[in-house]
Amino acid sequence: MKTQVILRNLQWLGRHNPAFTPGSVQTAVAELLNPTSSILPYSAHLLIGRPTVAGSGRAYFNIEASKTKKVNFKLAMPTAEGTYPVYFDIFSNDQLLIDYRADEDVVIEAAAPPPVYTCPTCGAKFASGAELVSHIETAHPPTQLYRVTLIDGSTRIVNWEGLRALMVTGRVRSWEKV
Ligand SMILES: [Zn+2]
């Protein structure tokens, strides 16, 4: 039988390395050539795993004589971690023309967990550094005290908040930890 279609290329959109997170939606692009001298109707689907655990559904399209066409196949990845073979079937009038197995299997792996910001004092955990800083400032205010000598020669004992408040008034001559 004469060749009725040639698969020129099959690749994942925007990806060189087909590693995806579980259940993520991805698009593969197939570049197909109709090598015959007449326009032909085709259909194709992309299947993941054997037995199949994810698939694109059938896409229907025509390709003109001696022309190539890029066709997108969008599908949700398997939800279980693992390595899965990728199959691409091309039909014309329900006759299977190509049963192609992609060179690269798809790897499904969970994304790395987000960083956790742990309070060094009490062990409470936060999703961001800003939340941790806010927690430390309210739950564990600094206990260091300072003896402050003011411009007028008077002294007083204050904590960091007090020292900061005096500093901005410009009345501080010197200060030391006590
Ligand atoms: Zn804490």
Backbone and ligand atoms as CSV (ligand in chain L), in Angstrom:
chain,resi,resn,atom,element,x,y,z
A,1,MET,N,N,0.848,-1.200,0.000
A,1,MET,CA,C,0.000,0.000,0.000
A,1,MET,C,C,0.881,1.248,0.000
A,2,LYS,N,N,0.476,2.223,-0.734
A,2,LYS,CA,C,1.221,3.473,-0.794
A,2,LYS,C,C,1.158,4.223,0.530
A,3,THR,N,N,2.279,4.850,0.871
A,3,THR,CA,C,2.290,5.643,2.099
A,3,THR,C,C,1.283,6.778,1.990
A,4,GLN,N,N,0.450,6.898,3.019
A,4,GLN,CA,C,-0.604,7.929,2.963
A,4,GLN,C,C,-0.365,9.080,3.923
A,5,VAL,N,N,0.581,8.911,4.837
A,5,VAL,CA,C,0.909,10.005,5.749
A,5,VAL,C,C,2.319,9.770,6.301
A,6,ILE,N,N,3.016,10.876,6.554
A,6,ILE,CA,C,4.345,10.794,7.166
A,6,ILE,C,C,4.367,11.710,8.383
A,7,LEU,N,N,4.765,11.137,9.514
A,7,LEU,CA,C,4.886,11.937,10.726
A,7,LEU,C,C,6.268,12.592,10.723
A,8,ARG,N,N,6.300,13.915,10.539
A,8,ARG,CA,C,7.578,14.619,10.455
A,8,ARG,C,C,8.148,14.901,11.832
A,9,ASN,N,N,7.255,15.205,12.763
A,9,ASN,CA,C,7.733,15.621,14.087
A,9,ASN,C,C,6.586,15.499,15.084
A,10,LEU,N,N,6.952,15.176,16.313
A,10,LEU,CA,C,5.966,15.144,17.393
A,10,LEU,C,C,6.674,15.620,18.646
A,11,GLN,N,N,6.215,16.754,19.178
A,11,GLN,CA,C,6.873,17.229,20.394
A,11,GLN,C,C,5.915,17.994,21.294
A,12,TRP,N,N,6.300,18.035,22.551
A,12,TRP,CA,C,5.479,18.738,23.540
A,12,TRP,C,C,5.742,20.222,23.429
A,13,LEU,N,N,4.680,20.988,23.431
A,13,LEU,CA,C,4.777,22.427,23.272
A,13,LEU,C,C,5.606,23.031,24.415
A,14,GLY,N,N,6.656,23.763,24.026
A,14,GLY,CA,C,7.465,24.466,25.015
A,14,GLY,C,C,8.325,23.584,25.886
A,15,ARG,N,N,8.482,22.309,25.525
A,15,ARG,CA,C,9.223,21.390,26.385
A,15,ARG,C,C,10.251,20.613,25.585
A,16,HIS,N,N,11.437,20.484,26.152
A,16,HIS,CA,C,12.411,19.565,25.569
A,16,HIS,C,C,12.423,18.260,26.347
A,17,ASN,N,N,12.099,18.377,27.627
A,17,ASN,CA,C,12.148,17.232,28.522
A,17,ASN,C,C,10.724,16.938,28.989
A,18,PRO,N,N,10.128,15.818,28.531
A,18,PRO,CA,C,8.708,15.591,28.839
A,18,PRO,C,C,8.477,15.096,30.267
A,19,ALA,N,N,8.750,15.975,31.233
A,19,ALA,CA,C,8.452,15.679,32.631
A,19,ALA,C,C,7.371,16.658,33.080
A,20,PHE,N,N,6.269,16.116,33.601
A,20,PHE,CA,C,5.111,16.956,33.914
A,20,PHE,C,C,4.588,16.637,35.310
A,21,THR,N,N,3.827,17.579,35.860
A,21,THR,CA,C,3.198,17.325,37.150
A,21,THR,C,C,1.898,16.559,36.935
A,22,PRO,N,N,1.484,15.769,37.932
A,22,PRO,CA,C,0.275,14.942,37.779
A,22,PRO,C,C,-0.946,15.787,37.422
A,23,GLY,N,N,-1.705,15.315,36.436
A,23,GLY,CA,C,-2.952,15.976,36.071
A,23,GLY,C,C,-2.803,17.285,35.321
A,24,SER,N,N,-1.572,17.726,35.057
A,24,SER,CA,C,-1.399,18.995,34.342
A,24,SER,C,C,-1.823,18.829,32.882
A,25,VAL,N,N,-2.305,19.918,32.292
A,25,VAL,CA,C,-2.759,19.870,30.904
A,25,VAL,C,C,-1.606,20.287,29.995
A,26,GLN,N,N,-1.292,19.454,29.032
A,26,GLN,CA,C,-0.168,19.705,28.129
A,26,GLN,C,C,-0.630,19.594,26.684
A,27,THR,N,N,0.166,20.169,25.802
A,27,THR,CA,C,-0.157,20.121,24.379
A,27,THR,C,C,1.026,19.547,23.605
A,28,ALA,N,N,0.734,18.564,22.770
A,28,ALA,CA,C,1.742,18.031,21.858
A,28,ALA,C,C,1.400,18.505,20.451
A,29,VAL,N,N,2.442,18.787,19.678
A,29,VAL,CA,C,2.236,19.254,18.311
A,29,VAL,C,C,2.799,18.202,17.356
A,30,ALA,N,N,1.935,17.728,16.475
A,30,ALA,CA,C,2.366,16.762,15.457
A,30,ALA,C,C,2.458,17.488,14.121
A,31,GLU,N,N,3.553,17.242,13.424
A,31,GLU,CA,C,3.702,17.805,12.088
A,31,GLU,C,C,3.589,16.648,11.098
A,32,LEU,N,N,2.558,16.732,10.262
A,32,LEU,CA,C,2.229,15.608,9.384
A,32,LEU,C,C,2.306,16.021,7.922
A,33,LEU,N,N,2.762,15.106,7.117
A,33,LEU,CA,C,2.871,15.339,5.678
A,33,LEU,C,C,1.939,14.387,4.931
A,34,ASN,N,N,1.175,14.951,4.025
A,34,ASN,CA,C,0.391,14.130,3.101
A,34,ASN,C,C,1.238,13.957,1.833
A,35,PRO,N,N,1.842,12.773,1.625
A,35,PRO,CA,C,2.764,12.595,0.485
A,35,PRO,C,C,2.041,12.247,-0.816
A,36,THR,N,N,0.725,12.155,-0.753
A,36,THR,CA,C,-0.009,11.741,-1.957
A,36,THR,C,C,-0.339,12.947,-2.836
A,37,SER,N,N,-0.956,12.675,-3.968
A,37,SER,CA,C,-1.287,13.749,-4.907
A,37,SER,C,C,-2.732,14.212,-4.771
A,38,SER,N,N,-3.385,13.797,-3.672
A,38,SER,CA,C,-4.752,14.295,-3.465
A,38,SER,C,C,-4.981,14.636,-1.989
A,39,ILE,N,N,-5.905,15.559,-1.771
A,39,ILE,CA,C,-6.239,15.924,-0.390
A,39,ILE,C,C,-6.839,14.699,0.307
A,40,LEU,N,N,-6.463,14.522,1.593
A,40,LEU,CA,C,-6.963,13.355,2.324
A,40,LEU,C,C,-7.514,13.774,3.683
A,41,PRO,N,N,-8.571,13.082,4.116
A,41,PRO,CA,C,-9.070,13.296,5.472
A,41,PRO,C,C,-8.327,12.376,6.439
A,42,TYR,N,N,-7.954,12.947,7.572
A,42,TYR,CA,C,-7.252,12.160,8.597
A,42,TYR,C,C,-7.941,12.336,9.939
A,43,SER,N,N,-7.592,11.421,10.829
A,43,SER,CA,C,-7.891,11.652,12.240
A,43,SER,C,C,-6.731,11.065,13.027
A,44,ALA,N,N,-6.550,11.550,14.249
A,44,ALA,CA,C,-5.412,11.093,15.040
A,44,ALA,C,C,-5.706,11.304,16.512
A,45,HIS,N,N,-5.037,10.523,17.345
A,45,HIS,CA,C,-5.098,10.775,18.783
A,45,HIS,C,C,-3.768,10.390,19.419
A,46,LEU,N,N,-3.557,10.978,20.573
A,46,LEU,CA,C,-2.349,10.758,21.356
A,46,LEU,C,C,-2.775,10.019,22.616
A,47,LEU,N,N,-2.094,8.930,22.908
A,47,LEU,CA,C,-2.454,8.114,24.070
A,47,LEU,C,C,-1.238,7.963,24.988
A,48,ILE,N,N,-1.497,8.000,26.269
A,48,ILE,CA,C,-0.432,7.874,27.269
A,48,ILE,C,C,-0.646,6.581,28.031
A,49,GLY,N,N,0.417,5.762,28.109
A,49,GLY,CA,C,0.375,4.525,28.889
A,49,GLY,C,C,-0.201,3.373,28.093
A,50,ARG,N,N,0.181,2.196,28.487
A,50,ARG,CA,C,-0.434,1.002,27.906
A,50,ARG,C,C,-0.630,0.019,29.026
A,51,PRO,N,N,-1.858,-0.279,29.487
A,51,PRO,CA,C,-3.109,0.255,28.926
A,51,PRO,C,C,-3.195,1.775,29.076
A,52,THR,N,N,-4.022,2.375,28.234
A,52,THR,CA,C,-4.143,3.829,28.180
A,52,THR,C,C,-4.675,4.397,29.498
A,53,VAL,N,N,-3.960,5.411,30.016
A,53,VAL,CA,C,-4.432,6.083,31.230
A,53,VAL,C,C,-4.791,7.541,30.963
A,54,ALA,N,N,-4.404,8.065,29.803
A,54,ALA,CA,C,-4.763,9.441,29.446
A,54,ALA,C,C,-4.727,9.532,27.932
A,55,GLY,N,N,-5.594,10.385,27.382
A,55,GLY,CA,C,-5.637,10.514,25.927
A,55,GLY,C,C,-6.197,11.852,25.499
A,56,SER,N,N,-5.951,12.171,24.245
A,56,SER,CA,C,-6.331,13.492,23.732
A,56,SER,C,C,-7.739,13.517,23.151
A,57,GLY,N,N,-8.318,12.363,22.899
A,57,GLY,CA,C,-9.532,12.365,22.082
A,57,GLY,C,C,-9.131,12.511,20.624
A,58,ARG,N,N,-10.001,12.105,19.751
A,58,ARG,CA,C,-9.692,12.073,18.325
A,58,ARG,C,C,-9.803,13.470,17.717
A,59,ALA,N,N,-8.796,13.864,16.942
A,59,ALA,CA,C,-8.852,15.124,16.183
A,59,ALA,C,C,-9.047,14.771,14.713
A,60,TYR,N,N,-9.911,15.530,14.028
A,60,TYR,CA,C,-10.197,15.279,12.613
A,60,TYR,C,C,-9.723,16.466,11.785
A,61,PHE,N,N,-9.042,16.200,10.684
A,61,PHE,CA,C,-8.496,17.293,9.872
A,61,PHE,C,C,-8.186,16.758,8.469
A,62,ASN,N,N,-8.087,17.693,7.539
A,62,ASN,CA,C,-7.662,17.356,6.169
A,62,ASN,C,C,-6.266,17.903,5.929
A,63,ILE,N,N,-5.517,17.266,5.070
A,63,ILE,CA,C,-4.240,17.825,4.615
A,63,ILE,C,C,-4.231,17.780,3.091
A,64,GLU,N,N,-3.894,18.918,2.518
A,64,GLU,CA,C,-3.865,18.989,1.055
A,64,GLU,C,C,-2.693,18.179,0.502
A,65,ALA,N,N,-2.782,17.857,-0.791
A,65,ALA,CA,C,-1.756,17.038,-1.449
A,65,ALA,C,C,-0.371,17.651,-1.267
A,66,SER,N,N,0.574,16.816,-0.855
A,66,SER,CA,C,1.989,17.216,-0.733
A,66,SER,C,C,2.227,18.340,0.276
A,67,LYS,N,N,1.269,18.557,1.177
A,67,LYS,CA,C,1.425,19.627,2.174
A,67,LYS,C,C,1.660,19.026,3.555
A,68,THR,N,N,2.272,19.863,4.410
A,68,THR,CA,C,2.390,19.458,5.815
A,68,THR,C,C,1.433,20.305,6.642
A,69,LYS,N,N,1.056,19.779,7.782
A,69,LYS,CA,C,0.150,20.494,8.677
A,69,LYS,C,C,0.565,20.197,10.112
A,70,LYS,N,N,0.496,21.231,10.942
A,70,LYS,CA,C,0.740,21.039,12.374
A,70,LYS,C,C,-0.601,20.924,13.084
A,71,VAL,N,N,-0.737,19.878,13.868
A,71,VAL,CA,C,-1.994,19.645,14.585
A,71,VAL,C,C,-1.677,19.535,16.077
A,72,ASN,N,N,-2.466,20.268,16.891
A,72,ASN,CA,C,-2.255,20.253,18.342
A,72,ASN,C,C,-3.127,19.189,19.011
A,73,PHE,N,N,-2.536,18.529,19.998
A,73,PHE,CA,C,-3.269,17.544,20.794
A,73,PHE,C,C,-3.112,17.920,22.263
A,74,LYS,N,N,-4.238,18.297,22.848
A,74,LYS,CA,C,-4.226,18.768,24.234
A,74,LYS,C,C,-4.778,17.659,25.122
A,75,LEU,N,N,-4.093,17.386,26.214
A,75,LEU,CA,C,-4.601,16.340,27.101
A,75,LEU,C,C,-4.110,16.539,28.525
A,76,ALA,N,N,-4.894,15.992,29.455
A,76,ALA,CA,C,-4.520,16.026,30.865
A,76,ALA,C,C,-3.618,14.832,31.153
A,77,MET,N,N,-2.521,15.093,31.835
A,77,MET,CA,C,-1.557,14.045,32.167
A,77,MET,C,C,-2.132,13.067,33.199
A,78,PRO,N,N,-1.558,11.869,33.293
A,78,PRO,CA,C,-1.997,10.930,34.347
A,78,PRO,C,C,-1.830,11.567,35.729
A,79,THR,N,N,-2.644,11.101,36.665
A,79,THR,CA,C,-2.582,11.667,38.015
A,79,THR,C,C,-1.604,10.901,38.910
A,80,ALA,N,N,-1.206,9.704,38.492
A,80,ALA,CA,C,-0.268,8.911,39.300
A,80,ALA,C,C,1.157,9.114,38.792
A,81,GLU,N,N,2.090,9.229,39.713
A,81,GLU,CA,C,3.490,9.375,39.321
A,81,GLU,C,C,3.958,8.120,38.583
A,82,GLY,N,N,4.892,8.290,37.669
A,82,GLY,CA,C,5.419,7.147,36.943
A,82,GLY,C,C,5.973,7.564,35.597
A,83,THR,N,N,6.448,6.562,34.846
A,83,THR,CA,C,6.951,6.790,33.496
A,83,THR,C,C,6.026,6.061,32.528
A,84,TYR,N,N,5.533,6.790,31.536
A,84,TYR,CA,C,4.508,6.252,30.645
A,84,TYR,C,C,4.949,6.364,29.185
A,85,PRO,N,N,4.739,5.281,28.407
A,85,PRO,CA,C,4.994,5.392,26.966
A,85,PRO,C,C,3.929,6.272,26.311
A,86,VAL,N,N,4.304,6.878,25.192
A,86,VAL,CA,C,3.410,7.781,24.465
A,86,VAL,C,C,3.169,7.193,23.073
A,87,TYR,N,N,1.903,7.038,22.716
A,87,TYR,CA,C,1.541,6.475,21.408
A,87,TYR,C,C,0.747,7.492,20.611
A,88,PHE,N,N,1.028,7.510,19.318
A,88,PHE,CA,C,0.336,8.430,18.428
A,88,PHE,C,C,-0.199,7.632,17.256
A,89,ASP,N,N,-1.514,7.591,17.132
A,89,ASP,CA,C,-2.166,6.823,16.074
A,89,ASP,C,C,-2.765,7.779,15.052
A,90,ILE,N,N,-2.510,7.498,13.790
A,90,ILE,CA,C,-3.080,8.311,12.713
A,90,ILE,C,C,-3.936,7.416,11.823
A,91,PHE,N,N,-5.140,7.890,11.560
A,91,PHE,CA,C,-6.088,7.140,10.738
A,91,PHE,C,C,-6.492,7.961,9.522
A,92,SER,N,N,-6.950,7.235,8.484
A,92,SER,CA,C,-7.650,7.886,7.393
A,92,SER,C,C,-8.853,7.023,7.073
A,93,ASN,N,N,-10.024,7.629,7.151
A,93,ASN,CA,C,-11.270,6.875,6.960
A,93,ASN,C,C,-11.300,5.633,7.858
A,94,ASP,N,N,-10.882,5.827,9.102
A,94,ASP,CA,C,-10.902,4.776,10.118
A,94,ASP,C,C,-9.912,3.635,9.870
A,95,GLN,N,N,-9.081,3.789,8.873
A,95,GLN,CA,C,-8.026,2.802,8.656
A,95,GLN,C,C,-6.762,3.299,9.359
A,96,LEU,N,N,-6.183,2.461,10.207
A,96,LEU,CA,C,-4.983,2.867,10.937
A,96,LEU,C,C,-3.802,2.950,9.973
A,97,LEU,N,N,-3.200,4.142,9.875
A,97,LEU,CA,C,-2.057,4.334,8.973
A,97,LEU,C,C,-0.737,4.199,9.715
A,98,ILE,N,N,-0.682,4.803,10.910
A,98,ILE,CA,C,0.556,4.787,11.688
A,98,ILE,C,C,0.214,4.539,13.148
A,99,ASP,N,N,0.945,3.608,13.747
A,99,ASP,CA,C,0.866,3.400,15.185
A,99,ASP,C,C,2.267,3.684,15.696
A,100,TYR,N,N,2.463,4.922,16.129
A,100,TYR,CA,C,3.814,5.407,16.424
A,100,TYR,C,C,4.038,5.479,17.921
A,101,ARG,N,N,5.168,4.961,18.365
A,101,ARG,CA,C,5.536,5.146,19.768
A,101,ARG,C,C,6.615,6.223,19.840
A,102,ALA,N,N,6.363,7.262,20.642
A,102,ALA,CA,C,7.310,8.376,20.749
A,102,ALA,C,C,8.636,7.902,21.331
A,103,ASP,N,N,9.712,8.557,20.890
A,103,ASP,CA,C,11.054,8.211,21.384
A,103,ASP,C,C,11.144,8.394,22.898
A,104,GLU,N,N,10.489,9.445,23.379
A,104,GLU,CA,C,10.615,9.765,24.795
A,104,GLU,C,C,9.333,9.463,25.550
A,105,ASP,N,N,9.475,8.713,26.632
A,105,ASP,CA,C,8.335,8.484,27.514
A,105,ASP,C,C,8.037,9.754,28.299
A,106,VAL,N,N,6.826,9.832,28.771
A,106,VAL,CA,C,6.434,10.952,29.636
A,106,VAL,C,C,6.703,10.551,31.088
A,107,VAL,N,N,7.307,11.471,31.827
A,107,VAL,CA,C,7.576,11.231,33.248
A,107,VAL,C,C,6.652,12.125,34.065
A,108,ILE,N,N,5.882,11.507,34.942
A,108,ILE,CA,C,4.968,12.268,35.801
A,108,ILE,C,C,5.550,12.265,37.211
A,109,GLU,N,N,5.839,13.459,37.702
A,109,GLU,CA,C,6.382,13.548,39.055
A,109,GLU,C,C,5.800,14.755,39.764
A,110,ALA,N,N,5.525,14.584,41.041
A,110,ALA,CA,C,4.931,15.672,41.827
A,110,ALA,C,C,5.931,16.815,41.918
A,111,ALA,N,N,5.405,18.033,41.916
A,111,ALA,CA,C,6.263,19.206,42.057
A,111,ALA,C,C,6.887,19.203,43.444
A,112,ALA,N,N,8.088,19.809,43.557
A,112,ALA,CA,C,8.737,19.924,44.857
A,112,ALA,C,C,7.830,20.729,45.786
A,113,PRO,N,N,7.748,20.336,47.055
A,113,PRO,CA,C,6.893,21.101,47.960
A,113,PRO,C,C,7.420,22.522,48.112
A,114,PRO,N,N,6.536,23.487,48.333
A,114,PRO,CA,C,6.996,24.876,48.491
A,114,PRO,C,C,7.844,25.007,49.749
A,115,PRO,N,N,8.749,25.995,49.775
A,115,PRO,CA,C,9.594,26.162,50.953
A,115,PRO,C,C,8.757,26.503,52.185
A,116,VAL,N,N,9.222,26.063,53.334
A,116,VAL,CA,C,8.534,26.347,54.593
A,116,VAL,C,C,9.466,27.208,55.441
A,117,TYR,N,N,8.911,28.280,55.992
A,117,TYR,CA,C,9.694,29.190,56.829
A,117,TYR,C,C,9.379,28.876,58.291
A,118,THR,N,N,10.356,28.327,58.981
A,118,THR,CA,C,10.152,27.857,60.349
A,118,THR,C,C,10.731,28.860,61.343
A,119,CYS,N,N,9.935,29.191,62.352
A,119,CYS,CA,C,10.399,30.110,63.388
A,119,CYS,C,C,11.493,29.426,64.213
A,120,PRO,N,N,12.667,30.043,64.336
A,120,PRO,CA,C,13.757,29.409,65.081
A,120,PRO,C,C,13.476,29.380,66.587
A,121,THR,N,N,12.519,30.168,67.042
A,121,THR,CA,C,12.238,30.222,68.482
A,121,THR,C,C,11.188,29.200,68.903
A,122,CYS,N,N,10.068,29.159,68.203
A,122,CYS,CA,C,8.967,28.285,68.647
A,122,CYS,C,C,8.632,27.182,67.653
A,123,GLY,N,N,9.227,27.203,66.460
A,123,GLY,CA,C,8.990,26.125,65.505
A,123,GLY,C,C,7.738,26.294,64.658
A,124,ALA,N,N,6.996,27.392,64.832
A,124,ALA,CA,C,5.820,27.621,63.993
A,124,ALA,C,C,6.261,27.750,62.530
A,125,LYS,N,N,5.392,27.291,61.612
A,125,LYS,CA,C,5.761,27.265,60.195
A,125,LYS,C,C,4.908,28.240,59.389
A,126,PHE,N,N,5.549,28.893,58.418
A,126,PHE,CA,C,4.876,29.906,57.606
A,126,PHE,C,C,5.203,29.705,56.140
A,127,ALA,N,N,4.319,30.229,55.295
A,127,ALA,CA,C,4.470,30.037,53.848
A,127,ALA,C,C,5.392,31.064,53.218
A,128,SER,N,N,5.685,32.154,53.948
A,128,SER,CA,C,6.556,33.178,53.363
A,128,SER,C,C,7.448,33.778,54.437
A,129,GLY,N,N,8.551,34.348,53.980
A,129,GLY,CA,C,9.473,35.012,54.883
A,129,GLY,C,C,8.820,36.212,55.560
A,130,ALA,N,N,7.952,36.923,54.822
A,130,ALA,CA,C,7.289,38.105,55.385
A,130,ALA,C,C,6.399,37.713,56.564
A,131,GLU,N,N,5.695,36.577,56.423
A,131,GLU,CA,C,4.836,36.115,57.520
A,131,GLU,C,C,5.671,35.718,58.735
A,132,LEU,N,N,6.833,35.108,58.502
A,132,LEU,CA,C,7.698,34.700,59.609
A,132,LEU,C,C,8.226,35.937,60.351
A,133,VAL,N,N,8.662,36.939,59.591
A,133,VAL,CA,C,9.172,38.164,60.217
A,133,VAL,C,C,8.075,38.808,61.054
A,134,SER,N,N,6.857,38.873,60.506
A,134,SER,CA,C,5.730,39.464,61.222
A,134,SER,C,C,5.454,38.686,62.508
A,135,HIS,N,N,5.536,37.363,62.417
A,135,HIS,CA,C,5.327,36.515,63.594
A,135,HIS,C,C,6.391,36.775,64.660
A,136,ILE,N,N,7.652,36.828,64.254
A,136,ILE,CA,C,8.737,37.033,65.218
A,136,ILE,C,C,8.578,38.385,65.913
A,137,GLU,N,N,8.198,39.394,65.137
A,137,GLU,CA,C,8.075,40.734,65.724
A,137,GLU,C,C,6.945,40.810,66.743
A,138,THR,N,N,5.871,40.049,66.524
A,138,THR,CA,C,4.747,40.123,67.460
A,138,THR,C,C,4.856,39.065,68.561
A,139,ALA,N,N,5.276,37.834,68.213
A,139,ALA,CA,C,5.298,36.756,69.202
A,139,ALA,C,C,6.592,36.737,70.010
A,140,HIS,N,N,7.681,37.167,69.414
A,140,HIS,CA,C,8.982,37.117,70.109
A,140,HIS,C,C,9.686,38.462,69.983
A,141,PRO,N,N,9.130,39.520,70.575
A,141,PRO,CA,C,9.808,40.817,70.454
A,141,PRO,C,C,11.167,40.754,71.144
A,142,PRO,N,N,12.143,41.502,70.649
A,142,PRO,CA,C,13.481,41.473,71.242
A,142,PRO,C,C,13.416,41.894,72.711
A,143,THR,N,N,14.162,41.193,73.581
A,143,THR,CA,C,14.151,41.497,75.018
A,143,THR,C,C,15.371,42.291,75.441
A,144,GLN,N,N,16.281,42.508,74.524
A,144,GLN,CA,C,17.494,43.277,74.854
A,144,GLN,C,C,17.109,44.687,75.331
A,145,LEU,N,N,17.736,45.128,76.434
A,145,LEU,CA,C,17.522,46.500,76.929
A,145,LEU,C,C,18.770,47.342,76.666
A,146,TYR,N,N,18.552,48.658,76.580
A,146,TYR,CA,C,19.634,49.596,76.266
A,146,TYR,C,C,19.613,50.757,77.257
A,147,ARG,N,N,20.790,51.182,77.695
A,147,ARG,CA,C,20.903,52.414,78.481
A,147,ARG,C,C,21.229,53.532,77.498
A,148,VAL,N,N,20.337,54.503,77.443
A,148,VAL,CA,C,20.452,55.579,76.465
A,148,VAL,C,C,20.837,56.865,77.185
A,149,THR,N,N,21.849,57.521,76.684
A,149,THR,CA,C,22.190,58.856,77.174
A,149,THR,C,C,21.727,59.872,76.141
A,150,LEU,N,N,20.907,60.812,76.630
A,150,LEU,CA,C,20.352,61.783,75.698
A,150,LEU,C,C,21.266,63.009,75.595
A,151,ILE,N,N,20.960,63.865,74.643
A,151,ILE,CA,C,21.726,65.086,74.412
A,151,ILE,C,C,21.783,65.939,75.680
A,152,ASP,N,N,20.702,65.955,76.446
A,152,ASP,CA,C,20.649,66.783,77.664
A,152,ASP,C,C,21.348,66.120,78.851
A,153,GLY,N,N,21.966,64.955,78.642
A,153,GLY,CA,C,22.739,64.306,79.700
A,153,GLY,C,C,21.960,63.307,80.528
A,154,SER,N,N,20.656,63.287,80.399
A,154,SER,CA,C,19.861,62.319,81.167
A,154,SER,C,C,20.001,60.920,80.561
A,155,THR,N,N,19.760,59.904,81.370
A,155,THR,CA,C,19.826,58.528,80.864
A,155,THR,C,C,18.502,57.843,81.132
A,156,ARG,N,N,18.257,56.829,80.368
A,156,ARG,CA,C,17.081,56.003,80.624
A,156,ARG,C,C,17.329,54.608,80.047
A,157,ILE,N,N,16.581,53.617,80.585
A,157,ILE,CA,C,16.670,52.232,80.102
A,157,ILE,C,C,15.453,51.959,79.224
A,158,VAL,N,N,15.715,51.522,78.022
A,158,VAL,CA,C,14.605,51.253,77.099
A,158,VAL,C,C,14.855,49.944,76.365
A,159,ASN,N,N,13.779,49.371,75.800
A,159,ASN,CA,C,13.962,48.213,74.909
A,159,ASN,C,C,14.207,48.729,73.480
A,160,TRP,N,N,14.263,47.774,72.529
A,160,TRP,CA,C,14.571,48.171,71.155
A,160,TRP,C,C,13.543,49.143,70.586
A,161,GLU,N,N,12.271,48.899,70.916
A,161,GLU,CA,C,11.224,49.798,70.429
A,161,GLU,C,C,11.447,51.213,70.936
A,162,GLY,N,N,11.816,51.316,72.238
A,162,GLY,CA,C,12.046,52.623,72.847
A,162,GLY,C,C,13.263,53.310,72.248
A,163,LEU,N,N,14.309,52.513,72.042
A,163,LEU,CA,C,15.527,53.080,71.459
A,163,LEU,C,C,15.250,53.609,70.051
A,164,ARG,N,N,14.481,52.830,69.292
A,164,ARG,CA,C,14.175,53.232,67.927
A,164,ARG,C,C,13.364,54.537,67.941
A,165,ALA,N,N,12.416,54.615,68.868
A,165,ALA,CA,C,11.578,55.818,68.961
A,165,ALA,C,C,12.425,57.046,69.307
A,166,LEU,N,N,13.398,56.864,70.229
A,166,LEU,CA,C,14.264,57.986,70.601
A,166,LEU,C,C,15.201,58.375,69.460
A,167,MET,N,N,15.718,57.371,68.782
A,167,MET,CA,C,16.666,57.610,67.681
A,167,MET,C,C,16.070,58.575,66.648
A,168,VAL,N,N,14.794,58.343,66.308
A,168,VAL,CA,C,14.206,59.156,65.245
A,168,VAL,C,C,13.938,60.582,65.717
A,169,THR,N,N,13.965,60.833,67.045
A,169,THR,CA,C,13.771,62.206,67.523
A,169,THR,C,C,15.069,63.010,67.450
A,170,GLY,N,N,16.212,62.290,67.288
A,170,GLY,CA,C,17.489,62.985,67.227
A,170,GLY,C,C,18.003,63.413,68.598
A,171,ARG,N,N,17.423,62.909,69.707
A,171,ARG,CA,C,17.832,63.337,71.047
A,171,ARG,C,C,18.860,62.388,71.665
A,172,VAL,N,N,19.283,61.352,70.942
A,172,VAL,CA,C,20.178,60.339,71.524
A,172,VAL,C,C,21.630,60.751,71.299
A,173,ARG,N,N,22.424,60.789,72.437
A,173,ARG,CA,C,23.860,61.039,72.295
A,173,ARG,C,C,24.606,59.713,72.148
A,174,SER,N,N,24.289,58.741,73.045
A,174,SER,CA,C,24.939,57.435,72.964
A,174,SER,C,C,24.028,56.382,73.572
A,175,TRP,N,N,24.354,55.110,73.331
A,175,TRP,CA,C,23.557,54.043,73.925
A,175,TRP,C,C,24.420,52.792,74.043
A,176,GLU,N,N,24.058,51.919,74.999
A,176,GLU,CA,C,24.787,50.653,75.166
A,176,GLU,C,C,23.826,49.585,75.659
A,177,LYS,N,N,24.217,48.345,75.394
A,177,LYS,CA,C,23.415,47.213,75.879
A,177,LYS,C,C,23.594,47.092,77.392
A,178,VAL,N,N,22.526,46.699,78.071
A,178,VAL,CA,C,22.642,46.471,79.518
A,178,VAL,C,C,22.217,45.027,79.827
L,1,ZN,ZN,ZN,7.837,31.737,66.927
